[in-house]
């Protein structure tokens, strides 16, 4: 599978608790942190939930 890089570009302050939990599940703890994940449907679904808080690179 291919890898994707996910970077937090906007703060989770003021975001709903569900979106905070998604960010934690992705392994992102602070601003401008980048994590790599396999490009799976479950990860794509999580990215969709927080697409306004992150940027994604293939």
mmCIF file of the N, C-alpha and C atoms, coordinates in Angstrom:
data_MODEL
# 
_entry.id   MODEL 
# 
loop_
_atom_site.group_PDB 
_atom_site.id 
_atom_site.type_symbol 
_atom_site.label_atom_id 
_atom_site.label_alt_id 
_atom_site.label_comp_id 
_atom_site.label_asym_id 
_atom_site.label_entity_id 
_atom_site.label_seq_id 
_atom_site.pdbx_PDB_ins_code 
_atom_site.Cartn_x 
_atom_site.Cartn_y 
_atom_site.Cartn_z 
_atom_site.occupancy 
_atom_site.B_iso_or_equiv 
_atom_site.pdbx_formal_charge 
_atom_site.auth_seq_id 
_atom_site.auth_comp_id 
_atom_site.auth_asym_id 
_atom_site.auth_atom_id 
_atom_site.pdbx_PDB_model_num 
ATOM 1   N N  . UNK A 1 1  ? 0.834   -1.191 0.000  1.00 0.00 ? 1  UNK A N  1 
ATOM 2   C CA . UNK A 1 1  ? 0.000   0.000  0.000  1.00 0.00 ? 1  UNK A CA 1 
ATOM 3   C C  . UNK A 1 1  ? 0.873   1.246  0.000  1.00 0.00 ? 1  UNK A C  1 
ATOM 4   N N  . UNK A 1 2  ? 0.303   2.309  -0.511 1.00 0.00 ? 2  UNK A N  1 
ATOM 5   C CA . UNK A 1 2  ? 1.038   3.558  -0.520 1.00 0.00 ? 2  UNK A CA 1 
ATOM 6   C C  . UNK A 1 2  ? 0.884   4.260  0.817  1.00 0.00 ? 2  UNK A C  1 
ATOM 7   N N  . UNK A 1 3  ? 1.819   5.129  1.107  1.00 0.00 ? 3  UNK A N  1 
ATOM 8   C CA . UNK A 1 3  ? 1.803   5.902  2.353  1.00 0.00 ? 3  UNK A CA 1 
ATOM 9   C C  . UNK A 1 3  ? 1.294   7.302  2.053  1.00 0.00 ? 3  UNK A C  1 
ATOM 10  N N  . UNK A 1 4  ? 0.647   7.913  3.044  1.00 0.00 ? 4  UNK A N  1 
ATOM 11  C CA . UNK A 1 4  ? 0.246   9.308  2.937  1.00 0.00 ? 4  UNK A CA 1 
ATOM 12  C C  . UNK A 1 4  ? 0.763   10.045 4.163  1.00 0.00 ? 4  UNK A C  1 
ATOM 13  N N  . UNK A 1 5  ? 1.094   11.315 3.977  1.00 0.00 ? 5  UNK A N  1 
ATOM 14  C CA . UNK A 1 5  ? 1.557   12.164 5.072  1.00 0.00 ? 5  UNK A CA 1 
ATOM 15  C C  . UNK A 1 5  ? 0.422   13.099 5.455  1.00 0.00 ? 5  UNK A C  1 
ATOM 16  N N  . UNK A 1 6  ? 0.142   13.163 6.755  1.00 0.00 ? 6  UNK A N  1 
ATOM 17  C CA . UNK A 1 6  ? -0.928  14.008 7.271  1.00 0.00 ? 6  UNK A CA 1 
ATOM 18  C C  . UNK A 1 6  ? -0.299  15.015 8.219  1.00 0.00 ? 6  UNK A C  1 
ATOM 19  N N  . UNK A 1 7  ? -0.535  16.313 7.986  1.00 0.00 ? 7  UNK A N  1 
ATOM 20  C CA . UNK A 1 7  ? 0.027   17.382 8.796  1.00 0.00 ? 7  UNK A CA 1 
ATOM 21  C C  . UNK A 1 7  ? -1.095  18.245 9.345  1.00 0.00 ? 7  UNK A C  1 
ATOM 22  N N  . UNK A 1 8  ? -1.040  18.542 10.645 1.00 0.00 ? 8  UNK A N  1 
ATOM 23  C CA . UNK A 1 8  ? -2.037  19.425 11.241 1.00 0.00 ? 8  UNK A CA 1 
ATOM 24  C C  . UNK A 1 8  ? -1.688  20.864 10.885 1.00 0.00 ? 8  UNK A C  1 
ATOM 25  N N  . UNK A 1 9  ? -2.662  21.590 10.328 1.00 0.00 ? 9  UNK A N  1 
ATOM 26  C CA . UNK A 1 9  ? -2.433  22.971 9.918  1.00 0.00 ? 9  UNK A CA 1 
ATOM 27  C C  . UNK A 1 9  ? -3.330  23.955 10.653 1.00 0.00 ? 9  UNK A C  1 
ATOM 28  N N  . UNK A 1 10 ? -4.311  23.447 11.409 1.00 0.00 ? 10 UNK A N  1 
ATOM 29  C CA . UNK A 1 10 ? -5.213  24.305 12.163 1.00 0.00 ? 10 UNK A CA 1 
ATOM 30  C C  . UNK A 1 10 ? -5.413  23.701 13.541 1.00 0.00 ? 10 UNK A C  1 
ATOM 31  N N  . UNK A 1 11 ? -5.590  24.554 14.545 1.00 0.00 ? 11 UNK A N  1 
ATOM 32  C CA . UNK A 1 11 ? -5.715  24.109 15.926 1.00 0.00 ? 11 UNK A CA 1 
ATOM 33  C C  . UNK A 1 11 ? -7.035  23.385 16.172 1.00 0.00 ? 11 UNK A C  1 
ATOM 34  N N  . UNK A 1 12 ? -7.009  22.460 17.127 1.00 0.00 ? 12 UNK A N  1 
ATOM 35  C CA . UNK A 1 12 ? -8.227  21.751 17.518 1.00 0.00 ? 12 UNK A CA 1 
ATOM 36  C C  . UNK A 1 12 ? -8.949  22.467 18.656 1.00 0.00 ? 12 UNK A C  1 
ATOM 37  N N  . UNK A 1 13 ? -8.415  23.616 19.087 1.00 0.00 ? 13 UNK A N  1 
ATOM 38  C CA . UNK A 1 13 ? -9.105  24.395 20.115 1.00 0.00 ? 13 UNK A CA 1 
ATOM 39  C C  . UNK A 1 13 ? -10.449 24.839 19.541 1.00 0.00 ? 13 UNK A C  1 
ATOM 40  N N  . UNK A 1 14 ? -11.515 24.543 20.234 1.00 0.00 ? 14 UNK A N  1 
ATOM 41  C CA . UNK A 1 14 ? -12.847 24.894 19.779 1.00 0.00 ? 14 UNK A CA 1 
ATOM 42  C C  . UNK A 1 14 ? -13.482 23.841 18.886 1.00 0.00 ? 14 UNK A C  1 
ATOM 43  N N  . UNK A 1 15 ? -12.727 22.811 18.518 1.00 0.00 ? 15 UNK A N  1 
ATOM 44  C CA . UNK A 1 15 ? -13.284 21.737 17.693 1.00 0.00 ? 15 UNK A CA 1 
ATOM 45  C C  . UNK A 1 15 ? -14.111 20.796 18.567 1.00 0.00 ? 15 UNK A C  1 
ATOM 46  N N  . UNK A 1 16 ? -15.118 20.154 17.992 1.00 0.00 ? 16 UNK A N  1 
ATOM 47  C CA . UNK A 1 16 ? -15.909 19.191 18.762 1.00 0.00 ? 16 UNK A CA 1 
ATOM 48  C C  . UNK A 1 16 ? -15.051 18.030 19.275 1.00 0.00 ? 16 UNK A C  1 
ATOM 49  N N  . UNK A 1 17 ? -15.511 17.415 20.340 1.00 0.00 ? 17 UNK A N  1 
ATOM 50  C CA . UNK A 1 17 ? -14.761 16.319 20.963 1.00 0.00 ? 17 UNK A CA 1 
ATOM 51  C C  . UNK A 1 17 ? -14.521 15.166 19.991 1.00 0.00 ? 17 UNK A C  1 
ATOM 52  N N  . UNK A 1 18 ? -15.476 14.895 19.112 1.00 0.00 ? 18 UNK A N  1 
ATOM 53  C CA . UNK A 1 18 ? -15.317 13.807 18.146 1.00 0.00 ? 18 UNK A CA 1 
ATOM 54  C C  . UNK A 1 18 ? -14.134 14.073 17.216 1.00 0.00 ? 18 UNK A C  1 
ATOM 55  N N  . UNK A 1 19 ? -13.953 15.323 16.800 1.00 0.00 ? 19 UNK A N  1 
ATOM 56  C CA . UNK A 1 19 ? -12.831 15.659 15.926 1.00 0.00 ? 19 UNK A CA 1 
ATOM 57  C C  . UNK A 1 19 ? -11.513 15.591 16.686 1.00 0.00 ? 19 UNK A C  1 
ATOM 58  N N  . UNK A 1 20 ? -11.518 15.943 17.958 1.00 0.00 ? 20 UNK A N  1 
ATOM 59  C CA . UNK A 1 20 ? -10.306 15.816 18.776 1.00 0.00 ? 20 UNK A CA 1 
ATOM 60  C C  . UNK A 1 20 ? -9.902  14.349 18.894 1.00 0.00 ? 20 UNK A C  1 
ATOM 61  N N  . UNK A 1 21 ? -10.894 13.471 19.058 1.00 0.00 ? 21 UNK A N  1 
ATOM 62  C CA . UNK A 1 21 ? -10.607 12.043 19.160 1.00 0.00 ? 21 UNK A CA 1 
ATOM 63  C C  . UNK A 1 21 ? -10.053 11.489 17.855 1.00 0.00 ? 21 UNK A C  1 
ATOM 64  N N  . UNK A 1 22 ? -10.550 11.975 16.728 1.00 0.00 ? 22 UNK A N  1 
ATOM 65  C CA . UNK A 1 22 ? -10.039 11.538 15.424 1.00 0.00 ? 22 UNK A CA 1 
ATOM 66  C C  . UNK A 1 22 ? -8.581  11.954 15.277 1.00 0.00 ? 22 UNK A C  1 
ATOM 67  N N  . UNK A 1 23 ? -8.264  13.184 15.666 1.00 0.00 ? 23 UNK A N  1 
ATOM 68  C CA . UNK A 1 23 ? -6.871  13.655 15.576 1.00 0.00 ? 23 UNK A CA 1 
ATOM 69  C C  . UNK A 1 23 ? -5.967  12.791 16.458 1.00 0.00 ? 23 UNK A C  1 
ATOM 70  N N  . UNK A 1 24 ? -6.435  12.440 17.651 1.00 0.00 ? 24 UNK A N  1 
ATOM 71  C CA . UNK A 1 24 ? -5.650  11.584 18.542 1.00 0.00 ? 24 UNK A CA 1 
ATOM 72  C C  . UNK A 1 24 ? -5.487  10.195 17.937 1.00 0.00 ? 24 UNK A C  1 
ATOM 73  N N  . UNK A 1 25 ? -6.521  9.674  17.299 1.00 0.00 ? 25 UNK A N  1 
ATOM 74  C CA . UNK A 1 25 ? -6.449  8.357  16.674 1.00 0.00 ? 25 UNK A CA 1 
ATOM 75  C C  . UNK A 1 25 ? -5.459  8.347  15.511 1.00 0.00 ? 25 UNK A C  1 
ATOM 76  N N  . UNK A 1 26 ? -5.327  9.473  14.843 1.00 0.00 ? 26 UNK A N  1 
ATOM 77  C CA . UNK A 1 26 ? -4.336  9.585  13.763 1.00 0.00 ? 26 UNK A CA 1 
ATOM 78  C C  . UNK A 1 26 ? -2.925  9.734  14.316 1.00 0.00 ? 26 UNK A C  1 
ATOM 79  N N  . UNK A 1 27 ? -2.803  10.039 15.598 1.00 0.00 ? 27 UNK A N  1 
ATOM 80  C CA . UNK A 1 27 ? -1.483  10.165 16.219 1.00 0.00 ? 27 UNK A CA 1 
ATOM 81  C C  . UNK A 1 27 ? -0.947  11.580 16.185 1.00 0.00 ? 27 UNK A C  1 
ATOM 82  N N  . UNK A 1 28 ? -1.802  12.550 15.924 1.00 0.00 ? 28 UNK A N  1 
ATOM 83  C CA . UNK A 1 28 ? -1.381  13.951 15.845 1.00 0.00 ? 28 UNK A CA 1 
ATOM 84  C C  . UNK A 1 28 ? -1.673  14.615 17.182 1.00 0.00 ? 28 UNK A C  1 
ATOM 85  N N  . UNK A 1 29 ? -0.621  15.185 17.789 1.00 0.00 ? 29 UNK A N  1 
ATOM 86  C CA . UNK A 1 29 ? -0.762  15.780 19.110 1.00 0.00 ? 29 UNK A CA 1 
ATOM 87  C C  . UNK A 1 29 ? -0.591  17.287 19.131 1.00 0.00 ? 29 UNK A C  1 
ATOM 88  N N  . UNK A 1 30 ? 0.105   17.853 18.136 1.00 0.00 ? 30 UNK A N  1 
ATOM 89  C CA . UNK A 1 30 ? 0.347   19.293 18.158 1.00 0.00 ? 30 UNK A CA 1 
ATOM 90  C C  . UNK A 1 30 ? 0.438   19.858 16.746 1.00 0.00 ? 30 UNK A C  1 
ATOM 91  N N  . UNK A 1 31 ? 0.398   21.169 16.673 1.00 0.00 ? 31 UNK A N  1 
ATOM 92  C CA . UNK A 1 31 ? 0.421   21.871 15.394 1.00 0.00 ? 31 UNK A CA 1 
ATOM 93  C C  . UNK A 1 31 ? 1.678   21.541 14.587 1.00 0.00 ? 31 UNK A C  1 
ATOM 94  N N  . UNK A 1 32 ? 1.515   21.457 13.290 1.00 0.00 ? 32 UNK A N  1 
ATOM 95  C CA . UNK A 1 32 ? 2.586   21.233 12.314 1.00 0.00 ? 32 UNK A CA 1 
ATOM 96  C C  . UNK A 1 32 ? 3.280   19.893 12.491 1.00 0.00 ? 32 UNK A C  1 
ATOM 97  N N  . UNK A 1 33 ? 2.676   18.989 13.257 1.00 0.00 ? 33 UNK A N  1 
ATOM 98  C CA . UNK A 1 33 ? 3.210   17.638 13.375 1.00 0.00 ? 33 UNK A CA 1 
ATOM 99  C C  . UNK A 1 33 ? 2.765   16.837 12.158 1.00 0.00 ? 33 UNK A C  1 
ATOM 100 N N  . UNK A 1 34 ? 3.671   16.033 11.629 1.00 0.00 ? 34 UNK A N  1 
ATOM 101 C CA . UNK A 1 34 ? 3.376   15.205 10.467 1.00 0.00 ? 34 UNK A CA 1 
ATOM 102 C C  . UNK A 1 34 ? 3.482   13.741 10.846 1.00 0.00 ? 34 UNK A C  1 
ATOM 103 N N  . UNK A 1 35 ? 2.505   12.954 10.418 1.00 0.00 ? 35 UNK A N  1 
ATOM 104 C CA . UNK A 1 35 ? 2.519   11.515 10.633 1.00 0.00 ? 35 UNK A CA 1 
ATOM 105 C C  . UNK A 1 35 ? 2.302   10.824 9.296  1.00 0.00 ? 35 UNK A C  1 
ATOM 106 N N  . UNK A 1 36 ? 2.785   9.581  9.188  1.00 0.00 ? 36 UNK A N  1 
ATOM 107 C CA . UNK A 1 36 ? 2.598   8.784  7.980  1.00 0.00 ? 36 UNK A CA 1 
ATOM 108 C C  . UNK A 1 36 ? 1.696   7.602  8.306  1.00 0.00 ? 36 UNK A C  1 
ATOM 109 N N  . UNK A 1 37 ? 0.752   7.339  7.415  1.00 0.00 ? 37 UNK A N  1 
ATOM 110 C CA . UNK A 1 37 ? -0.144  6.199  7.566  1.00 0.00 ? 37 UNK A CA 1 
ATOM 111 C C  . UNK A 1 37 ? -0.296  5.514  6.218  1.00 0.00 ? 37 UNK A C  1 
ATOM 112 N N  . UNK A 1 38 ? -0.691  4.246  6.252  1.00 0.00 ? 38 UNK A N  1 
ATOM 113 C CA . UNK A 1 38 ? -1.050  3.541  5.027  1.00 0.00 ? 38 UNK A CA 1 
ATOM 114 C C  . UNK A 1 38 ? -2.327  4.166  4.473  1.00 0.00 ? 38 UNK A C  1 
ATOM 115 N N  . UNK A 1 39 ? -2.451  4.187  3.173  1.00 0.00 ? 39 UNK A N  1 
ATOM 116 C CA . UNK A 1 39 ? -3.627  4.772  2.524  1.00 0.00 ? 39 UNK A CA 1 
ATOM 117 C C  . UNK A 1 39 ? -4.745  3.729  2.475  1.00 0.00 ? 39 UNK A C  1 
ATOM 118 N N  . UNK A 1 40 ? -5.477  3.602  3.594  1.00 0.00 ? 40 UNK A N  1 
ATOM 119 C CA . UNK A 1 40 ? -6.571  2.640  3.700  1.00 0.00 ? 40 UNK A CA 1 
ATOM 120 C C  . UNK A 1 40 ? -7.907  3.389  3.755  1.00 0.00 ? 40 UNK A C  1 
ATOM 121 N N  . UNK A 1 41 ? -8.994  2.700  3.485  1.00 0.00 ? 41 UNK A N  1 
ATOM 122 C CA . UNK A 1 41 ? -10.305 3.353  3.567  1.00 0.00 ? 41 UNK A CA 1 
ATOM 123 C C  . UNK A 1 41 ? -10.617 3.910  4.954  1.00 0.00 ? 41 UNK A C  1 
ATOM 124 N N  . UNK A 1 42 ? -10.181 3.244  6.013  1.00 0.00 ? 42 UNK A N  1 
ATOM 125 C CA . UNK A 1 42 ? -10.460 3.740  7.364  1.00 0.00 ? 42 UNK A CA 1 
ATOM 126 C C  . UNK A 1 42 ? -9.705  5.035  7.640  1.00 0.00 ? 42 UNK A C  1 
ATOM 127 N N  . UNK A 1 43 ? -8.473  5.121  7.195  1.00 0.00 ? 43 UNK A N  1 
ATOM 128 C CA . UNK A 1 43 ? -7.706  6.353  7.376  1.00 0.00 ? 43 UNK A CA 1 
ATOM 129 C C  . UNK A 1 43 ? -8.298  7.465  6.514  1.00 0.00 ? 43 UNK A C  1 
ATOM 130 N N  . UNK A 1 44 ? -8.721  7.140  5.305  1.00 0.00 ? 44 UNK A N  1 
ATOM 131 C CA . UNK A 1 44 ? -9.352  8.140  4.441  1.00 0.00 ? 44 UNK A CA 1 
ATOM 132 C C  . UNK A 1 44 ? -10.623 8.697  5.079  1.00 0.00 ? 44 UNK A C  1 
ATOM 133 N N  . UNK A 1 45 ? -11.384 7.830  5.757  1.00 0.00 ? 45 UNK A N  1 
ATOM 134 C CA . UNK A 1 45 ? -12.590 8.280  6.447  1.00 0.00 ? 45 UNK A CA 1 
ATOM 135 C C  . UNK A 1 45 ? -12.265 9.226  7.588  1.00 0.00 ? 45 UNK A C  1 
ATOM 136 N N  . UNK A 1 46 ? -11.194 8.930  8.332  1.00 0.00 ? 46 UNK A N  1 
ATOM 137 C CA . UNK A 1 46 ? -10.786 9.819  9.424  1.00 0.00 ? 46 UNK A CA 1 
ATOM 138 C C  . UNK A 1 46 ? -10.338 11.169 8.881  1.00 0.00 ? 46 UNK A C  1 
ATOM 139 N N  . UNK A 1 47 ? -9.608  11.147 7.766  1.00 0.00 ? 47 UNK A N  1 
ATOM 140 C CA . UNK A 1 47 ? -9.150  12.397 7.158  1.00 0.00 ? 47 UNK A CA 1 
ATOM 141 C C  . UNK A 1 47 ? -10.346 13.228 6.708  1.00 0.00 ? 47 UNK A C  1 
ATOM 142 N N  . UNK A 1 48 ? -11.368 12.584 6.179  1.00 0.00 ? 48 UNK A N  1 
ATOM 143 C CA . UNK A 1 48 ? -12.565 13.299 5.742  1.00 0.00 ? 48 UNK A CA 1 
ATOM 144 C C  . UNK A 1 48 ? -13.223 14.032 6.903  1.00 0.00 ? 48 UNK A C  1 
ATOM 145 N N  . UNK A 1 49 ? -13.234 13.419 8.089  1.00 0.00 ? 49 UNK A N  1 
ATOM 146 C CA . UNK A 1 49 ? -13.860 14.039 9.263  1.00 0.00 ? 49 UNK A CA 1 
ATOM 147 C C  . UNK A 1 49 ? -13.137 15.305 9.711  1.00 0.00 ? 49 UNK A C  1 
ATOM 148 N N  . UNK A 1 50 ? -11.810 15.367 9.489  1.00 0.00 ? 50 UNK A N  1 
ATOM 149 C CA . UNK A 1 50 ? -11.024 16.512 9.974  1.00 0.00 ? 50 UNK A CA 1 
ATOM 150 C C  . UNK A 1 50 ? -10.290 17.210 8.826  1.00 0.00 ? 50 UNK A C  1 
ATOM 151 N N  . UNK A 1 51 ? -10.847 17.170 7.617  1.00 0.00 ? 51 UNK A N  1 
ATOM 152 C CA . UNK A 1 51 ? -10.157 17.726 6.444  1.00 0.00 ? 51 UNK A CA 1 
ATOM 153 C C  . UNK A 1 51 ? -9.885  19.214 6.558  1.00 0.00 ? 51 UNK A C  1 
ATOM 154 N N  . UNK A 1 52 ? -10.646 19.925 7.381  1.00 0.00 ? 52 UNK A N  1 
ATOM 155 C CA . UNK A 1 52 ? -10.430 21.364 7.560  1.00 0.00 ? 52 UNK A CA 1 
ATOM 156 C C  . UNK A 1 52 ? -9.292  21.654 8.553  1.00 0.00 ? 52 UNK A C  1 
ATOM 157 N N  . UNK A 1 53 ? -8.795  20.620 9.243  1.00 0.00 ? 53 UNK A N  1 
ATOM 158 C CA . UNK A 1 53 ? -7.719  20.799 10.225 1.00 0.00 ? 53 UNK A CA 1 
ATOM 159 C C  . UNK A 1 53 ? -6.368  20.283 9.727  1.00 0.00 ? 53 UNK A C  1 
ATOM 160 N N  . UNK A 1 54 ? -6.351  19.516 8.653  1.00 0.00 ? 54 UNK A N  1 
ATOM 161 C CA . UNK A 1 54 ? -5.124  18.862 8.206  1.00 0.00 ? 54 UNK A CA 1 
ATOM 162 C C  . UNK A 1 54 ? -4.863  19.115 6.725  1.00 0.00 ? 54 UNK A C  1 
ATOM 163 N N  . UNK A 1 55 ? -3.606  18.872 6.327  1.00 0.00 ? 55 UNK A N  1 
ATOM 164 C CA . UNK A 1 55 ? -3.273  18.814 4.913  1.00 0.00 ? 55 UNK A CA 1 
ATOM 165 C C  . UNK A 1 55 ? -2.696  17.431 4.648  1.00 0.00 ? 55 UNK A C  1 
ATOM 166 N N  . UNK A 1 56 ? -2.934  16.907 3.443  1.00 0.00 ? 56 UNK A N  1 
ATOM 167 C CA . UNK A 1 56 ? -2.555  15.543 3.115  1.00 0.00 ? 56 UNK A CA 1 
ATOM 168 C C  . UNK A 1 56 ? -1.683  15.544 1.881  1.00 0.00 ? 56 UNK A C  1 
ATOM 169 N N  . UNK A 1 57 ? -0.588  14.785 1.951  1.00 0.00 ? 57 UNK A N  1 
ATOM 170 C CA . UNK A 1 57 ? 0.313   14.599 0.801  1.00 0.00 ? 57 UNK A CA 1 
ATOM 171 C C  . UNK A 1 57 ? 0.397   13.123 0.489  1.00 0.00 ? 57 UNK A C  1 
ATOM 172 N N  . UNK A 1 58 ? 0.433   12.793 -0.774 1.00 0.00 ? 58 UNK A N  1 
ATOM 173 C CA . UNK A 1 58 ? 0.574   11.394 -1.195 1.00 0.00 ? 58 UNK A CA 1 
ATOM 174 C C  . UNK A 1 58 ? 2.017   10.993 -1.202 1.00 0.00 ? 58 UNK A C  1 
# 
